[in-house]
């Protein structure tokens, strides 16, 4: 099996290719920054329902604040 590609690298590449308004770009970059900060979802295989639910809880409980 080939190496598991890094999801966050792919996301960054896709964001750069998009022709979107600045506010949407800001939201996408904020999501990417939060995923980097969270650190548990890096590769495609990490993007499971369980891990995404944990990420959601991490954001909601204030752990994922940008302050």
N, C-alpha and C positions, 0 to 999 in steps of 0.2 A: 504494500500500500504506500502511496506517496505521502510525503510529509504533510501534516495538517496545516493549512495556510493560516496566517494570523488574520483574524477577523478585523481587528482594529486597523491594521495596515490597509486592508481592502476598503474599509469604511472611509478612511482618510482619502484614499485615491478616488473613490466615487464622489465624495463631497467636492473635491477639487474640480471634477469634470462637470458638475451640475451648473446649469445656468439658472440660478434662483435669486430671489430678492434677498437683501442683506439680513432681514429679520429671520428668514428661514435658515439662512446660512449660520446665523448666530445660534439658533436652536440646535442645529445638527452638530455644530462644534462643541456646544455645551454638553450634549449627550456623549460625544466622543470623550471629552475631558472627564466626565463623571465615570465612564466605563474604565478609563485609564486609572482614575483614582480608586475605584472599587477593586480592581485588580483580579477579580475572579473569572471574568469573561474576557478572554484574550483571543482564543482560537475558535474556529467554527464549532468544534466538538463541545466547547464550553457553553454554547448558546442553547442550553436545554431549558425546558419549561421550569424546572426546579431552580436553576441558577438565575433565570430571569425574574422569577418570583422573589428570590432572595435579594436581588438587585433592587426591585421595586420596594421591598420592605426597608432596605438600607437607605434608599432615597427618602422614604416617607418618615422614618424615625429620626431624621435629622443628621444621621451619620454622613450623609452625602451632601451636606450644605457646603456652599462655596465660601462661607465666611472664614 
